[in-house]
Amino acid sequence: MLHPLYFFGASHNPTAEASSWLPPLPLSFKYHTIHFPTNKKSILYFFLLSIAMATTQLILLTLLLAFSFTLHHLAVEAHEEVEHQLASKGARTLLATMDCNSACSGRCQLSSRLNYCMRACKTCCARCSCVPPGTSGNYDQCPCYASLTTRSSKKKCP
């Protein structure tokens, strides 16, 4: 009998020649084959096992999707909480922006050096997204604006 592997490359008998390209098979060699069920009980068992495996995979996929959505929801909530905390402290955020030109023109309207005041105010407004009301003071309403200083530790914002 010929070994099935011999049919993939050449069709010659390994016992016919001593210099065969495949070694001779040992007598104890057994083929690994898949046996499909033939009686009704085995077919039913095979079918139920297939359904159970598919159901298990579906349940695992559902759990994985639920975990992913929960993790995404938690990440979005954490991001919104950080944005809210930054906005409440007066920090600049992507969500909280304001019109710095009009806020600074109101703040600097009585300044003797209007260009200097506007430039400093716009810088502070861009960093903090807030400008205290009025022409001076009221720093308690915008702590970020009040905390900015120059290199020589003087108040940067008018």
C-alpha positions as CSV (number, residue, x, y, z in Angstrom):
1,M,0.0,0.0,0.0
2,L,1.3,3.5,-0.8
3,H,1.5,6.2,1.8
4,P,-0.9,9.1,1.0
5,L,2.0,11.7,1.3
6,Y,3.7,10.1,-1.7
7,F,0.8,11.3,-3.9
8,F,1.6,15.0,-3.2
9,G,4.9,15.1,-4.9
10,A,5.6,11.9,-6.8
11,S,3.8,8.6,-7.2
12,H,6.3,5.9,-6.6
13,N,6.4,3.1,-4.0
14,P,8.9,3.6,-1.1
15,T,9.5,-0.1,-0.9
16,A,10.4,-0.3,-4.5
17,E,13.7,1.7,-4.2
18,A,16.1,1.9,-1.4
19,S,16.9,5.6,-2.1
20,S,13.3,6.8,-1.6
21,W,12.8,10.5,-1.0
22,L,10.6,9.7,2.0
23,P,11.7,7.4,4.8
24,P,9.7,4.2,5.1
25,L,6.8,4.3,7.6
26,P,7.0,2.3,10.8
27,L,4.4,-0.4,11.1
28,S,3.0,1.2,14.2
29,F,2.2,4.5,12.3
30,K,-1.5,5.5,12.6
31,Y,-3.3,8.1,10.6
32,H,-5.1,10.9,12.4
33,T,-8.4,11.3,10.8
34,I,-11.7,13.0,11.7
35,H,-14.5,10.5,12.1
36,F,-17.9,12.0,11.5
37,P,-20.8,10.5,13.4
38,T,-22.9,8.0,11.6
39,N,-25.7,6.9,14.0
40,K,-28.5,9.2,15.1
41,K,-27.4,9.5,18.7
42,S,-23.9,10.6,17.7
43,I,-25.2,13.0,15.1
44,L,-27.5,14.6,17.7
45,Y,-24.7,14.9,20.2
46,F,-22.4,16.4,17.6
47,F,-25.1,18.9,16.6
48,L,-25.8,19.9,20.2
49,L,-22.1,20.3,20.9
50,S,-21.8,22.6,17.9
51,I,-24.7,24.7,19.1
52,A,-23.2,24.9,22.6
53,M,-19.9,26.0,21.3
54,A,-21.5,28.7,19.1
55,T,-23.7,29.9,22.0
56,T,-20.6,30.1,24.3
57,Q,-18.8,32.2,21.6
58,L,-21.8,34.4,21.3
59,I,-22.0,34.9,25.1
60,L,-18.3,35.7,25.3
61,L,-18.6,38.2,22.4
62,T,-21.6,39.9,24.1
63,L,-19.7,40.1,27.4
64,L,-16.7,41.6,25.6
65,L,-18.8,44.2,23.9
66,A,-20.6,45.1,27.2
67,F,-17.2,45.5,28.9
68,S,-15.9,47.7,26.0
69,F,-19.0,50.0,26.1
70,T,-18.7,50.3,29.9
71,L,-15.1,51.2,29.7
72,H,-15.7,53.8,27.0
73,H,-18.6,55.3,29.1
74,L,-16.3,55.5,32.1
75,A,-13.6,57.2,30.1
76,V,-16.0,59.8,28.7
77,E,-17.4,60.5,32.2
78,A,-13.9,60.9,33.5
79,H,-13.0,63.3,30.7
80,E,-16.1,65.4,31.3
81,E,-15.4,65.5,35.0
82,V,-11.8,66.8,34.3
83,E,-13.2,69.4,31.9
84,H,-15.7,70.5,34.5
85,Q,-13.0,70.8,37.2
86,L,-10.7,72.8,34.9
87,A,-13.6,75.1,33.9
88,S,-14.6,75.7,37.5
89,K,-11.0,76.6,38.4
90,G,-10.9,79.1,35.5
91,A,-8.4,77.1,33.4
92,R,-8.6,77.2,29.7
93,T,-10.4,74.3,28.2
94,L,-11.5,73.3,24.7
95,L,-15.2,73.6,25.8
96,A,-15.0,76.9,27.5
97,T,-13.8,79.6,25.2
98,M,-14.6,83.3,25.2
99,D,-14.3,86.4,23.1
100,C,-11.0,87.9,24.5
101,N,-11.1,91.0,22.3
102,S,-14.3,92.3,23.8
103,A,-13.5,91.3,27.3
104,C,-10.1,92.9,27.2
105,S,-11.3,96.1,25.6
106,G,-13.7,96.5,28.5
107,R,-10.9,95.7,31.0
108,C,-8.4,98.1,29.4
109,Q,-10.7,101.0,28.4
110,L,-9.3,103.4,31.1
111,S,-5.7,102.3,30.8
112,S,-3.1,105.0,29.8
113,R,-1.2,102.4,27.8
114,L,-4.0,100.8,25.8
115,N,-1.8,98.6,23.5
116,Y,0.3,97.3,26.4
117,C,-2.8,96.5,28.4
118,M,-4.6,94.8,25.5
119,R,-1.6,92.6,24.7
120,A,-1.1,91.5,28.3
121,C,-4.9,91.0,28.8
122,K,-5.3,88.9,25.6
123,T,-2.4,86.7,26.6
124,C,-3.9,86.1,30.0
125,C,-7.4,85.6,28.5
126,A,-6.0,83.0,26.1
127,R,-4.4,81.0,28.9
128,C,-7.2,81.2,31.4
129,S,-10.4,81.7,29.3
130,C,-11.6,84.3,31.7
131,V,-11.2,88.0,32.4
132,P,-12.4,89.6,35.6
133,P,-15.2,92.1,35.2
134,G,-14.5,95.8,35.5
135,T,-11.5,97.9,34.7
136,S,-9.4,96.7,37.6
137,G,-9.5,94.4,40.6
138,N,-12.1,91.6,41.0
139,Y,-9.3,89.0,40.7
140,D,-11.3,86.7,43.0
141,Q,-13.7,85.9,40.1
142,C,-10.9,84.6,37.9
143,P,-8.1,83.0,40.1
144,C,-6.1,81.8,37.0
145,Y,-6.0,85.4,35.7
146,A,-4.7,86.6,39.1
147,S,-2.1,83.9,39.5
148,L,-0.1,84.6,36.2
149,T,3.1,86.5,36.8
150,T,6.1,87.8,34.8
151,R,9.7,86.5,35.2
152,S,10.3,89.1,37.9
153,S,7.3,87.8,39.9
154,K,5.1,90.8,39.1
155,K,1.4,90.4,38.1
156,K,1.2,89.8,34.4
157,C,-2.4,90.5,33.9
158,P,-3.9,94.0,34.1
